Amino acid sequence: MKSIAALQSIVTPWSDGLEPSDAELDAIEVELPLILAERDLLDALISQLDRPVSEFDARRIRRARNRVLAARRDLANRAVGTSMPGDAA
């Protein structure tokens, strides 16, 4: 049996810098409520793929959509509320 090996060097060399930076982790933490709300909406929609929508399911989807909209609103308001260094007040 022949072994298969790459004849060229690795295209992307391994680097210790593959971990997310503190700034990236902070950005994820800020967006986490939106990420969780979108996950819940996706879960509600996926649960409806193989059965008809009941009144309870429609309410669950509607509430999940409202949570996504609220999380997007809060995130947008937070972004507008922050000012860049050097901006005139």
C-alpha positions, -999 to 999 in steps of 0.1 A, spaced: 0 0 0 13 34 -10 12 63 15 -1 96 3 20 126 14 20 162 4 49 171 -19 46 208 -12 51 227 20 20 237 40 2 266 24 -7 283 57 20 279 83 8 272 118 8 302 140 1 308 176 -20 338 166 -50 317 156 -68 323 189 -92 352 189 -79 385 203 -94 402 234 -110 427 211 -127 400 191 -139 382 222 -153 415 235 -171 420 202 -186 385 204 -197 392 240 -215 424 229 -233 406 201 -241 375 221 -277 385 229 -284 388 192 -266 355 184 -287 337 210 -320 353 198 -312 343 162 -304 308 174 -337 305 192 -355 318 161 -337 292 139 -346 265 164 -383 275 163 -383 275 125 -365 242 122 -390 225 145 -417 234 120 -401 218 89 -419 184 92 -452 193 107 -480 219 103 -478 250 124 -500 251 155 -511 282 173 -485 275 200 -458 272 173 -468 304 156 -466 322 189 -432 307 196 -419 319 162 -435 353 166 -419 358 200 -385 346 187 -387 371 158 -396 399 183 -365 389 204 -343 391 174 -357 425 164 -352 438 200 -316 425 202 -308 441 168 -324 474 180 -303 473 212 -271 465 194 -277 493 169 -285 518 196 -254 508 215 -233 513 183 -249 548 178 -244 557 214 -207 551 213 -185 578 199 -151 575 183 -121 591 200 -115 626 187 -151 632 178 -165 666 187 -192 665 213 
